[in-house]
Amino acid sequence: MTATIQAKERSNVYLDTNLKQKAKELFKAYGLSFSDGLNLLLKQAVNRKSPILISDLDIEPVYPNDPDYKIMQEARKGDTISLDEFMKL
């Protein structure tokens, strides 16, 4: 599988401190970093040409006691693909 690497740039945005912390926790429950979560939401909004809600996404949260949580943690240590690569599959 050949993956195309998308250019990324650092962005500075002003976020409500409490909102950012809650979003980090929410994205973590879905196995996403804060950056990956924001990128996912932005990609979905651009693809739909409208803002979206997390409940619009067809994914389920994964909590530390779920068997899938350990699998996700192990995958992060090994040979994994980026969210961009995953979105192209």
TIDRENRO-554844 format. One record per residue (C-alpha): x, y, z. Coordinates in Angstrom, 1 decimal, always signed. Each point is the difference from the previous one (the first is absolute). Example, Ala and Ser with C-alpha at 12.3 -4.5 7.8 and 13.67 -1.06 7.14 Angstrom:
! residues 2
LOZA      xx      yy      zz
LOZA   +12.3    -4.5    +7.8
LOZA    +1.4    +3.4    -0.7
***
This chain:
! residues 89
LOZA      xx      yy      zz
LOZA    +0.0    +0.0    +0.0
LOZA    +1.4    +3.3    -1.0
LOZA    -1.0    +3.0    +2.1
LOZA    +0.1    +3.6    -1.0
LOZA    +1.1    +2.2    +2.8
LOZA    -2.1    +3.2    +0.4
LOZA    +1.8    +3.2    +0.8
LOZA    -0.8    +1.2    +3.5
LOZA    +0.5    +3.4    +1.6
LOZA    -0.2    +1.2    +3.6
LOZA    -3.0    +2.2    +0.7
LOZA    -0.6    +2.2    +2.9
LOZA    -3.6    +0.4    +1.1
LOZA    -1.6    +1.4    +3.1
LOZA    -2.1    -2.6    +1.8
LOZA    -2.0    +0.1    +3.1
LOZA    +2.3    -1.9    +2.6
LOZA    -2.8    -2.2    +1.4
LOZA    -1.4    -0.7    -3.5
LOZA    +3.5    -1.1    -1.2
LOZA    +0.5    -2.3    +3.0
LOZA    -3.5    -1.6    -0.5
LOZA    +0.7    -0.5    -3.7
LOZA    +3.4    -1.6    +0.7
LOZA    -1.8    -2.5    +2.3
LOZA    -2.8    -0.6    -2.5
LOZA    +2.5    -0.7    -2.9
LOZA    +2.1    -2.2    +2.3
LOZA    -3.1    -2.1    +0.6
LOZA    -0.1    -0.6    -3.7
LOZA    +3.7    -0.8    -0.2
LOZA    +0.9    +3.4    -1.6
LOZA    +2.5    +2.6    +0.9
LOZA    -1.3    +3.6    +0.3
LOZA    +1.6    +0.8    -3.4
LOZA    -1.4    -3.1    -1.7
LOZA    -3.4    +0.7    +1.5
LOZA    +0.0    +3.6    -1.3
LOZA    +1.3    -1.1    -3.4
LOZA    -2.7    -2.6    -0.2
LOZA    -2.8    +2.5    +0.8
LOZA    +1.4    +2.5    -2.5
LOZA    +0.3    -2.6    -2.7
LOZA    -3.6    -1.1    +0.6
LOZA    -1.2    +3.6    +0.0
LOZA    +1.8    +0.8    -3.3
LOZA    -1.2    -3.3    -1.6
LOZA    -3.6    +0.8    +1.0
LOZA    +0.3    +3.7    -0.6
LOZA    -1.7    +0.6    +3.4
LOZA    +1.0    -0.2    +3.6
LOZA    -0.5    -3.4    +1.7
LOZA    -0.5    -1.5    +3.4
LOZA    +2.0    -2.8    +1.5
LOZA    -3.3    -2.0    +0.2
LOZA    -0.1    +0.2    -3.8
LOZA    +3.1    -2.1    -0.3
LOZA    -0.4    -3.8    -0.2
LOZA    +2.5    -0.8    +2.7
LOZA    -0.3    -1.2    +3.6
LOZA    +2.1    +0.9    +3.0
LOZA    +2.5    -2.4    +1.4
LOZA    +0.5    +0.0    +3.8
LOZA    +3.0    -1.3    +1.9
LOZA    -1.9    -3.1    +1.2
LOZA    -1.0    -0.9    -3.6
LOZA    +2.1    -2.8    -1.6
LOZA    +0.5    +2.2    -3.1
LOZA    +1.7    +2.6    +2.2
LOZA    +3.0    -2.3    +0.5
LOZA    +0.1    -0.8    -3.7
LOZA    +0.1    +3.8    -0.8
LOZA    +2.8    +0.6    +2.5
LOZA    +2.0    -2.9    -1.5
LOZA    -0.6    +1.3    -3.5
LOZA    +1.3    +3.4    +1.0
LOZA    +3.3    -1.6    +1.0
LOZA    +0.4    -1.9    -3.3
LOZA    -0.2    +0.5    -3.7
LOZA    -3.1    +2.2    -0.4
LOZA    -1.4    +2.3    -2.6
LOZA    -0.9    +3.6    +0.4
LOZA    -3.6    +1.3    +0.3
LOZA    +0.4    +1.5    -3.5
LOZA    +1.0    -3.4    -1.4
LOZA    -2.9    -1.7    +1.8
LOZA    -2.5    +2.5    -1.4
LOZA    +1.1    -0.9    -3.6
LOZA    -0.7    -3.7    +0.5
***
